[in-house]
């Protein structure tokens, strides 16, 4: 039998009020309202805790990350960090780009 941690599979959300409240309304309990450097510190803290498999983070957090840090969070799988746009911002990552980033598979060919 595989020994799984009790916390595996948990989801966290870090972002502006509109993001954190939206996820809280659909039942995700671990939502953290934070912006800028405070949000970055929260992301680092949550990642180090090892309690979460998926962390949704506001895309605005990218502006306070250096290139190395951004590359790390965009390529890590444990936990999987997904950047999500603010409501009303029309920028969507294509399925092909997401598959290549997460799975390393180019499905566009």
C-alpha positions in Angstrom: 0.0 0.0 0.0 1.3 3.5 -0.9 1.9 5.7 2.2 0.2 9.0 1.3 0.3 12.1 3.4 -3.1 13.1 4.7 -2.6 16.6 3.1 -1.9 15.4 -0.4 -4.4 16.7 -2.9 -5.1 19.9 -1.1 -5.6 23.1 -3.2 -4.6 26.6 -2.1 -5.5 29.9 -3.8 -3.4 33.1 -3.4 -4.5 36.4 -4.9 -6.6 39.5 -4.9 -10.0 39.6 -3.1 -11.9 38.8 -6.3 -9.9 35.7 -6.9 -9.8 34.4 -3.4 -13.5 35.0 -2.8 -14.4 33.3 -6.1 -12.6 30.1 -5.2 -13.9 30.2 -1.6 -17.5 30.4 -3.0 -16.9 27.2 -4.9 -15.8 25.4 -1.8 -12.0 25.8 -1.7 -11.2 26.5 2.0 -7.5 27.4 1.8 -7.8 30.8 0.1 -5.4 33.6 1.0 -6.1 37.2 0.1 -2.8 38.9 -0.7 -1.0 41.0 -3.3 2.5 41.8 -4.3 5.4 40.9 -2.0 3.0 39.6 0.6 1.5 37.2 -1.9 5.0 36.0 -2.9 5.9 35.4 0.7 2.7 33.4 1.1 3.4 31.3 -2.0 6.9 30.5 -0.7 5.5 29.6 2.7 2.8 27.4 1.3 5.2 25.6 -1.1 7.6 24.9 1.7 4.8 23.4 3.9 4.4 20.5 1.5 0.6 20.4 2.3 -0.6 21.3 -1.2 -0.6 19.6 -4.5 -2.0 22.5 -6.5 -1.6 26.2 -5.8 -3.6 28.8 -7.9 -1.9 32.2 -7.9 -3.0 35.5 -9.3 -1.1 36.2 -12.5 -0.3 39.7 -11.2 2.2 38.0 -8.9 4.5 37.5 -11.9 5.4 41.2 -11.8 7.2 40.8 -8.4 9.1 37.6 -9.4 12.5 37.6 -11.0 13.0 35.5 -14.1 14.6 32.5 -12.3 11.8 32.3 -9.7 9.1 32.7 -12.4 10.6 29.9 -14.5 10.8 27.7 -11.4 7.1 28.2 -10.5 6.0 27.8 -14.1 7.8 24.4 -14.4 7.3 22.8 -10.9 4.9 19.9 -10.7 5.0 19.3 -6.9 3.2 21.4 -6.1 1.7 22.4 -9.5 1.5 26.2 -9.5 -1.2 27.6 -11.9 -1.2 31.4 -12.6 -4.7 32.7 -13.2 -5.8 36.0 -14.7 -7.8 38.5 -12.7 -11.5 38.6 -13.6 -12.1 40.8 -16.6 -8.5 40.5 -17.9 -8.6 38.9 -21.3 -5.5 36.7 -21.4 -5.9 33.0 -21.6 -3.1 30.4 -22.0 -3.8 28.1 -24.9 -4.2 24.4 -24.3 -1.2 23.7 -26.4 1.0 26.1 -24.4 -0.3 24.7 -21.1 0.3 21.1 -22.1 3.9 21.9 -23.2 4.6 23.8 -20.0 3.1 21.3 -17.6 3.6 18.0 -19.4 6.5 18.8 -21.7 4.4 17.6 -24.6 3.9 19.7 -27.8 0.3 18.8 -28.8 0.2 21.4 -31.6 2.3 19.3 -34.0 
